[in-house]
Amino acid sequence: MSRKAPIIATFSIVTTLWACDQAASRNDKVQNDANAFVWETVERVTSAHLRGLDATTDGIIWASGTDGEVLRSTDSGDTWTSHAVPNCIGVDFRDIEGFDASHAAVMSSGNGVKIFWTNDGGKKWSLSYEDTNRRIFFDGMDFYSVNGMAYGDPINGRMTLLTSNDSGQTWVAIDSLSAPQMSKGEAGFAASGTGIVTTKSKSFIATGGSASRVLSFKDSTWNSASTPLRSAPSAGIFSMAFSNDSVGIIVGGDYVDSTNSTRNAAYTTDGGLTWHLPYPTPAGYRSCVAFSDSETVAIATGRSGTDISYDAGKSWQTLSIQGYFSCIIIGTRVVAVGRDGKIGVGNIRMKPAS
């Protein structure tokens, strides 16, 4: 027995040194990428907290936030102008969908729901849907072409849903009996309006709370897939992105424990049927994830930092310790929005540092 101890000890030391070397190697790559990436802070034009964010074409970006604020950029995020919806002090616009430079729909969360629509670049806004039931809390909306869906927390155990087939000009409430049933304590999160993804053939909706699931809707049928993300009143899936009908990423964690990186992200390669934990993970709670056009590069951000993945969410590297609420990628350019009107832009590598 005494003869075996040195061998075990030696093996343990070698293993520890190998693990430390691997960790150091990963840290070096993280540091290299972090040093290469710099957030440039854009001049603030509002003090509103910004969570809604969407890019269209030709450098057009729309953003939304508290007190009815709506911002628009026509130069990929370098400069912004305010197009706030009138008479909306106290209204929190958690999500916005832009269709081009002129057309956009913006949705409120909390104390009922209001959805406004513009066709003139935000000069005028029309109320396209309203429900004053204070129990209603909507979390997000998404469109594929002119067809869209909006979702909210459950009432009487059923998710609240709206659909539109005209780019948000009009909406129809889905009968509660046709909506998916939720477990007690299960709901959505309106952290960035990105808990829903609509593709050509499917809609995906993420949940949290007592269960962290991905619900999918196709051919008038709802299906459910469990995920490995944490479940708790303040934890679950906060954001989701799909590069196509098969490849997707979910991120989240616990927003009251924002530096905890345990079970805070997962990826799928089979259209959301199964979800797998990445390694390494993002470095904390993340409220938004976005794919680039490359379908493999993705960005995740949250209050404690920003991360990048080069393999469609299978592994992550820290990009910056500076965090935001929401992010998008336009080519190699990242645009993010956050608290008190903070907006950042930066350029990413499309391949990992060698």
Beta strands, then each sheet from edge to edge (+ up, - down):
strand 1: 40-41
strand 2: 50-55
strand 3: 61-65
strand 4: 70-73
strand 5: 81-82
strand 6: 93-98
strand 7: 104-108
strand 8: 113-118
strand 9: 126-131
strand 10: 138-144
strand 11: 147-155
strand 12: 158-164
strand 13: 172-173
strand 14: 186-187
strand 15: 196-198
strand 16: 203-206
strand 17: 208-209
strand 18: 213-218
strand 19: 221-226
strand 20: 232-242
strand 21: 248-254
strand 22: 265-268
strand 23: 288-291
strand 24: 298-302
strand 25: 305-309
strand 26: 317-320
strand 27: 326-330
strand 28: 333-337
strand 29: 343-347
sheet 1: 1+ 29- 28+ 27-
sheet 2: 2+ 3- 4+ 5-
sheet 3: 6+ 7- 8+ 9-
sheet 4: 10+ 11- 12+ 13-
sheet 5: 14+ 17- 20+ 21- 22+
sheet 6: 15+ 16- 18+ 19-
sheet 7: 23+ 24- 25+ 26-
end
